[in-house]
Amino acid sequence: MGTNVHSRQTRQRNAIREAFLHEKRTLSAEAVLELTQRSLASISLATVYRNIHCFLEEHWLQRIDIPGRAAPLYEIAGKKHHHHFQCGTCGAVFDLDGCCLKSEPQLPPGFTYSGHEYFIYGICPECLSEGPQQKAIMDIRRPAPRPLLP
């Protein structure tokens, strides 16, 4: 009987898992690559994506799609409902505990509520400490608001 490739433990797989456990926040595949190359210089982006795909299939990771961002981010699955903060300067995304939406939104007649995503944009403490010139960068990177329907 063959070994299931998804459950096989490799140095690369362990390094990728450790990157998520150590950082404790959402990560892009490129950020995972950068973090894992500190201990495994030869790891490739293709290997990172392949292992992320396995972790998604195993439900150890979940995909997070951020408005205005082409590539998805990934975080450890199984967390309770929460929202995200995205730094407009460095692009890092951080978890926000809890939910500020305390009741279901008022919907037009005939609509059914099924859930929500809530993103907050600003500047993280590390970028803020680099100086006020960063605000201009934040304003450029922030996604344009969607128009409201009448």
C-alpha positions in Angstrom: 0.0 0.0 0.0 1.4 3.4 -1.0 2.0 6.4 1.3 -0.4 9.2 1.0 1.6 12.1 -0.4 -0.5 14.6 1.6 0.3 13.0 5.0 4.0 12.4 4.2 6.2 14.5 6.5 9.1 16.3 4.7 11.5 19.0 5.8 9.8 21.4 3.4 6.3 20.6 4.7 7.4 20.9 8.3 9.1 24.3 7.5 6.0 25.6 5.9 3.8 24.5 8.8 6.3 26.1 11.2 6.1 29.4 9.3 2.4 29.6 9.9 2.7 28.5 13.5 5.5 31.0 14.3 3.9 34.0 12.5 0.4 33.5 13.9 -1.2 35.6 11.0 -2.3 35.3 7.4 0.5 34.8 4.9 0.9 34.9 1.2 2.7 32.0 -0.6 5.6 34.5 -1.2 5.9 35.3 2.5 5.9 31.6 3.3 8.7 31.1 0.8 10.7 33.9 2.3 10.2 32.6 5.9 11.0 29.0 5.0 14.1 29.9 2.9 15.7 31.0 6.2 16.1 27.4 7.2 15.7 25.7 3.8 17.5 27.8 1.2 16.7 25.5 -1.7 12.9 25.5 -1.2 11.0 26.8 -4.3 7.7 28.7 -4.7 6.3 25.7 -6.5 7.0 23.5 -3.4 5.3 26.1 -1.2 2.2 26.2 -3.4 2.0 22.4 -3.6 2.2 22.0 0.2 -0.3 24.9 0.7 -2.7 23.0 -1.6 -2.2 19.8 0.5 -2.8 21.8 3.7 -6.0 23.2 2.2 -7.2 19.7 1.2 -6.5 18.6 4.8 -8.4 21.6 6.2 -5.3 22.6 8.2 -5.2 25.9 6.2 -7.9 28.1 4.8 -7.8 30.6 1.9 -8.5 34.2 2.6 -9.4 36.5 -0.3 -8.7 40.2 0.4 -10.6 42.8 -1.7 -8.2 44.6 -4.0 -5.5 41.9 -3.7 -4.9 39.6 -6.7 -3.3 36.7 -4.8 -5.0 34.9 -1.9 -3.6 34.7 1.6 -3.7 31.6 3.9 -4.2 31.1 7.6 -4.5 28.2 9.9 -8.1 26.9 9.8 -10.4 26.4 12.7 -10.2 29.8 14.2 -13.4 31.3 15.6 -15.1 34.0 13.4 -12.8 37.1 13.1 -12.0 39.9 10.7 -8.7 41.3 9.3 -6.7 44.4 9.3 -4.5 45.2 6.2 -1.6 47.6 6.4 -1.7 49.9 3.4 2.1 50.4 3.5 3.6 46.9 3.8 0.5 44.9 2.8 0.6 42.6 5.8 -2.7 41.3 7.1 -3.4 40.7 10.8 -6.3 39.0 12.6 -8.7 41.0 14.6 -10.4 39.2 17.5 -14.1 39.0 17.5 -16.8 40.7 15.4 -18.0 44.2 15.5 -21.2 43.3 13.6 -23.6 42.6 16.5 -26.7 42.0 14.5 -27.8 40.9 11.0 -27.8 43.8 8.6 -31.0 45.3 7.4 -31.6 43.7 3.9 -34.1 44.6 1.2 -37.2 42.5 1.1 -36.5 39.0 -0.4 -32.8 39.0 0.5 -31.3 36.3 2.8 -28.3 36.9 5.0 -25.6 34.2 4.8 -22.5 35.8 6.3 -20.1 38.7 5.9 -16.4 39.7 5.5 -15.1 42.8 7.2 -11.7 44.3 6.4 -10.1 47.3 8.1 -7.3 49.2 6.5 -4.7 51.4 8.1 -1.0 51.3 9.0 0.6 48.7 11.3 2.8 49.9 14.2 6.1 48.9 12.4 5.3 50.9 9.3 3.9 53.8 11.4 7.3 54.0 13.3 9.0 54.6 9.9 7.4 58.0 9.6 4.5 60.1 8.2 5.7 59.7 4.6 4.1 56.3 4.6 0.5 57.7 4.6 0.9 58.6 0.9 1.7 55.0 0.1 -1.3 53.7 2.1 -3.7 56.0 0.2 -2.4 54.6 -3.1 -2.7 50.9 -2.1 -6.1 51.1 -0.5 -8.7 49.5 -2.7 -11.3 52.0 -4.1 -14.7 51.7 -2.3 -17.4 49.9 -4.2 -20.3 52.1 -5.3 -23.5 51.6 -3.3 -26.6 50.4 -5.2 -29.6 52.7 -5.0 
